[in-house]
Amino acid sequence: MSDAPSPSVVLSNIRHRYGRLTAVDDVSLSVAAREVVCIVGPSGCGKSTLLRLISGLETVQAGTIAVEGATLATPDRSLPPERRPVGMMFQDFALFPHLTVAGNIAFGQTDRPRAERKRRVAELLETMALARYADAYPHTLSGGQQQRVALARAMARDPKVLLLDEPFSALDEQLRRSVREEVVRIIRASGIATIVVTHDPEEAMEMGNRVVVMEAGRIVQADTPVTLYHRPANSFVARLFGEVNRFEATVRDGALDTPLGRLPAPALPSGTRVEVACRVEDLELTAPGARPNAVPVRVRHSSFLGASTRVCLDLPGGGPEIHARLPGHVDVQAGQELAAVVDAARVMVFPAG
């Protein structure tokens, strides 16, 4: 008997078009209570449209949306946004400048008795460490404080589902990480099923129990960050989560001849065209002749990046340029002769095209 939590929000076969453009194409997804799911992908892939459909800002054209077993939307029936158990935090926070912090958090709770509304606002002010700013106005707050006010307002109605649309894009890089960590801590403590849309793969991996990768309106892969990084479904997913070296090859007698040497491919029939990829941090550099399966390379140039050194390499015979990312500072010089080797278990093989 499984002890996995039951789904809180369920999207089934969602399709949505804007004129001739298919923004969401047959998407099904479920998110459990206490789970944070991040949706990541390029602009126009449909990730923000999904949030708008769940919140009720867009009308479902095909498929169904349900929360805790109650149907929120079908093509024939749709609850208005204010009647959905959904809290949404927008990219620009959308705080009301004429309302205080407490007033912003209280907004939208008019259906509650005054005493209960006051209690909930006080509770959220304490949770968000904003109690001393209750009477302040949004323009007097820092970006991180405004973020917490927006989150408190989204949580004020005790939603079953929390939606965050590019929640950290308005913050500068230095502030973004600390605010992100704080927001994730608050969300996880609340136990609310949460869907976060972001264009930043690293942010998605840091925040999400699961990460959903979308491309052209479809879910390409949905899995844990570790699985997405080490076992991507295709080349697009592999490249989304980090730099890779890529080559095309043809299977011959259960193996692939690549610029990095001969690699096993026992499960593929001869003649199959494939794309071979390896992450730049999986490429090892050694002295020439130190490893029997290494291939000779020449250093083109290197860049010290603080935590790592990125080395650009030329292969013999005018092969494609490849890259290695080595931990720390590595002192290599342009023109230096080295050898490169990659563990076959870390090589990714995808169908060509």
C-alpha positions in Angstrom: 0.0 0.0 0.0 1.5 3.3 -1.1 1.9 6.2 1.5 2.4 8.8 -1.3 0.2 11.8 -0.8 -2.8 12.1 -3.0 -2.8 14.7 -5.8 -4.1 18.1 -4.7 -4.3 19.6 -8.2 -4.9 17.6 -11.3 -4.7 18.8 -14.9 -6.0 16.3 -17.5 -5.5 16.6 -21.3 -5.3 20.4 -21.3 -5.2 22.1 -24.7 -5.3 25.8 -25.3 -4.9 28.0 -28.4 -4.5 31.7 -29.1 -5.8 31.9 -32.7 -3.6 29.6 -34.8 -1.0 29.2 -32.0 -1.3 26.2 -29.8 0.0 27.4 -26.5 -0.7 24.2 -24.5 -0.9 20.8 -26.3 -2.5 17.9 -24.4 -0.8 18.5 -21.0 -1.6 16.3 -18.0 0.0 17.0 -14.6 -0.7 16.4 -11.0 0.8 18.1 -7.9 0.5 16.7 -4.4 0.1 18.6 -1.1 3.5 19.7 0.3 5.0 19.3 -3.2 6.7 22.1 -5.1 6.7 21.5 -8.8 8.7 23.9 -11.1 7.8 24.3 -14.7 10.7 25.5 -16.9 11.2 26.1 -20.6 11.8 28.7 -23.2 9.6 31.7 -23.7 6.3 30.8 -25.4 6.4 27.1 -24.3 3.1 27.4 -22.5 4.2 27.4 -18.9 2.5 30.7 -17.9 -0.6 29.8 -19.8 -1.0 26.8 -17.6 -1.0 29.0 -14.5 -3.5 31.3 -16.0 -5.8 28.4 -16.7 -5.5 27.0 -13.2 -6.2 30.4 -11.7 -9.2 31.1 -13.9 -7.6 34.0 -15.8 -8.0 32.0 -19.0 -11.0 29.7 -19.9 -10.3 26.0 -20.5 -10.9 25.1 -24.1 -10.2 21.4 -23.7 -9.5 19.1 -20.7 -10.3 19.4 -17.0 -8.7 21.1 -14.0 -9.6 19.7 -10.5 -8.4 20.5 -7.0 -8.8 18.0 -4.2 -11.3 16.1 -6.3 -13.5 19.1 -7.0 -13.7 20.2 -10.7 -12.7 23.8 -11.2 -12.9 24.0 -15.0 -14.0 22.2 -18.1 -14.9 23.7 -21.5 -18.6 23.8 -20.3 -18.2 24.9 -16.7 -15.7 27.2 -15.0 -15.5 28.7 -11.5 -14.5 32.4 -11.5 -11.1 33.1 -10.1 -12.4 34.5 -6.8 -14.2 31.2 -6.1 -11.2 29.0 -6.7 -9.0 27.7 -3.8 -6.0 29.1 -5.6 -3.5 31.7 -4.6 -1.3 33.4 -7.2 1.8 35.6 -6.9 2.6 37.6 -10.0 5.9 38.4 -11.6 5.7 42.1 -10.7 4.2 41.4 -7.2 1.1 43.6 -8.2 0.9 45.2 -4.7 -1.6 48.0 -4.2 0.4 51.2 -3.6 -2.4 52.9 -1.7 -2.7 50.1 0.8 -0.4 49.3 3.7 1.3 46.0 4.0 -1.5 44.7 6.3 -4.1 46.1 3.9 -2.5 44.3 0.9 -2.5 41.0 2.8 -6.1 41.5 3.9 -7.3 42.3 0.4 -9.6 39.7 -1.0 -10.7 38.3 2.4 -13.9 40.3 2.6 -15.9 37.0 3.0 -14.3 36.4 6.4 -15.5 37.9 9.7 -13.4 40.9 10.6 -11.8 39.2 13.7 -10.8 36.2 11.7 -9.4 38.4 8.9 -7.4 40.4 11.4 -6.1 37.2 13.0 -5.0 35.7 9.7 -3.2 38.9 8.7 -1.3 39.1 12.0 -0.3 35.4 11.6 1.1 36.0 8.1 2.9 39.2 9.2 4.6 37.1 11.8 5.4 34.2 9.5 6.9 36.5 6.9 8.8 38.6 9.5 6.9 41.7 8.5 5.1 42.5 11.7 6.9 45.8 12.2 6.0 46.8 8.6 2.3 46.3 9.0 1.5 50.0 8.5 4.2 50.7 5.9 3.4 51.2 2.2 4.9 49.0 -0.5 7.2 51.7 -2.0 9.1 52.0 1.3 10.0 48.3 1.3 13.0 46.5 -0.2 12.4 44.1 -3.1 12.7 41.1 -0.8 10.2 42.5 1.6 7.7 43.3 -1.2 8.2 39.7 -2.3 7.1 38.4 1.1 4.1 40.7 1.1 3.0 39.4 -2.3 3.5 35.8 -1.0 1.5 36.5 2.2 -1.4 38.0 0.1 -1.4 34.8 -2.1 -1.5 32.6 1.0 -4.0 34.7 3.0 -7.1 32.9 1.8 -5.6 29.5 2.7 -5.5 28.2 -0.8 -5.2 24.5 -1.7 -2.9 25.5 -4.6 -0.2 28.2 -4.8 0.9 29.5 -8.2 4.1 31.6 -8.6 4.8 33.1 -12.0 8.5 34.0 -12.5 8.5 35.1 -8.8 12.1 36.2 -8.6 12.8 37.9 -12.0 12.2 41.4 -10.6 15.0 41.0 -8.0 18.7 41.5 -8.6 21.0 38.5 -8.8 22.5 39.1 -5.4 19.2 39.2 -3.6 17.5 36.5 -5.6 19.1 33.5 -4.0 18.6 34.5 -0.4 14.9 35.5 -1.1 14.4 32.3 -3.0 15.6 30.1 -0.1 13.4 32.0 2.3 10.3 31.7 0.1 10.8 28.0 -0.4 11.2 27.4 3.3 7.9 29.3 4.0 6.1 27.4 1.2 7.3 24.0 2.3 6.3 24.7 5.9 2.8 25.7 4.8 2.2 22.3 3.1 0.4 24.0 0.1 0.7 22.3 -3.3 2.8 24.8 -5.2 3.5 25.3 -8.9 6.3 27.7 -9.8 7.0 28.9 -13.4 10.5 30.0 -14.2 12.8 30.4 -17.2 15.8 29.6 -15.0 16.8 25.9 -15.0 19.0 26.3 -11.9 16.2 28.0 -10.0 13.8 25.2 -11.0 16.3 22.5 -9.7 16.9 24.4 -6.5 13.2 24.9 -5.7 11.4 21.9 -7.1 10.7 18.4 -5.7 10.0 17.8 -9.3 10.8 19.8 -12.4 8.5 19.8 -15.5 10.3 20.7 -18.8 8.0 22.2 -21.5 8.7 22.8 -25.1 6.3 24.0 -27.8 3.2 23.5 -25.5 4.1 19.9 -24.4 5.7 18.3 -21.4 9.0 16.9 -22.6 10.0 15.4 -19.2 8.8 15.6 -15.6 11.2 14.2 -13.0 13.4 14.9 -10.0 16.3 17.4 -10.6 18.9 14.6 -10.3 17.2 12.4 -12.9 16.7 15.3 -15.3 20.3 16.3 -15.1 21.8 12.8 -15.4 19.2 11.0 -17.5 17.5 13.6 -19.7 14.9 12.4 -22.1 16.4 14.1 -25.1 19.1 16.6 -26.3 16.9 19.6 -25.6 16.5 18.7 -21.9 20.2 17.9 -21.6 21.2 21.3 -23.0 18.7 23.1 -20.9 20.3 22.0 -17.7 23.9 22.7 -18.5 26.6 22.9 -21.2 27.3 19.7 -23.2 29.6 18.5 -25.9 27.6 17.1 -28.8 28.5 14.9 -31.7 26.6 12.9 -34.3 27.5 9.2 -34.9 26.3 6.0 -36.5 26.0 2.7 -34.6 28.3 0.1 -36.1 28.5 -3.4 -34.6 27.2 -2.3 -31.2 29.5 0.7 -30.8 29.8 4.4 -31.7 32.9 6.0 -33.2 33.0 9.5 -31.8 35.7 12.2 -31.5 36.1 11.1 -27.9 36.8 7.5 -28.9 34.8 4.3 -29.4 31.8 4.0 -27.1 29.5 1.0 -26.5 25.9 1.1 -27.8 24.8 -2.6 -27.5 21.0 -1.8 -27.4 21.0 0.0 -30.8 20.9 -1.7 -34.2 23.7 -1.0 -36.7 23.1 1.9 -39.0 21.1 4.0 -36.3 22.0 7.7 -36.5 22.3 9.2 -33.0 23.4 12.3 -31.2 26.1 11.7 -28.5 26.5 14.2 -25.7 28.5 14.5 -22.5 28.5 17.2 -19.9 31.5 19.5 -19.9 32.3 18.6 -16.2 32.4 14.9 -17.1 35.3 15.4 -19.5 38.6 14.6 -17.8 41.9 16.0 -18.9 45.1 14.1 -18.4 48.8 14.1 -19.6 49.3 12.5 -23.0 49.6 8.7 -22.8 48.4 8.6 -19.2 45.2 6.8 -20.0 44.9 4.2 -22.8 41.4 5.2 -23.9 42.1 9.0 -24.0 42.2 11.0 -27.2 44.8 13.8 -27.8 43.6 17.4 -27.6 45.2 20.8 -27.7 44.3 23.7 -25.5 42.9 26.6 -27.4 42.3 28.9 -24.4 41.0 28.7 -20.8 38.9 30.9 -18.5 39.1 30.9 -14.7 35.6 31.3 -13.4 36.2 31.2 -9.6 34.7 27.8 -8.7 35.9 26.2 -11.9 38.1 26.6 -15.0 36.6 26.3 -18.5 39.0 24.9 -21.1 38.4 25.2 -24.8 40.0 22.3 -26.7 40.8 21.4 -30.3 40.6 17.8 -31.4 43.1 16.3 -33.9 42.2 16.3 -37.6 40.0 19.5 -37.4 37.2 17.9 -35.4 34.6 19.9 -33.5 35.7 22.2 -30.7 35.0 20.7 -27.2 35.0 22.1 -23.7 35.9 20.9 -20.3 34.9 22.4 -16.9 37.4 21.5 -14.2 37.0 22.3 -10.5 39.0 25.2 -9.0 41.9 26.9 -10.8 43.7 24.8 -13.4 46.8 26.2 -14.9 46.8 25.3 -18.6 48.3 27.2 -21.5 47.1 27.9 -25.0 48.8 25.3 -27.3 49.4 22.8 -24.6 49.0 19.1 -25.6 46.8 17.1 -23.3 44.5 14.0 -23.5 40.7 13.9 -22.9 38.7 11.0 -21.7 35.1 10.5 -20.6 33.5 7.7 -18.6 31.2 5.8 -21.0 28.6 5.5 -18.2 28.2 9.3 -18.3 27.7 9.6 -22.0 24.2 10.4 -23.2 22.9 9.0 -26.5 19.7 10.3 -28.2 18.1 9.6 -31.6 19.4 12.0 -34.2 17.2 14.9 -34.9 
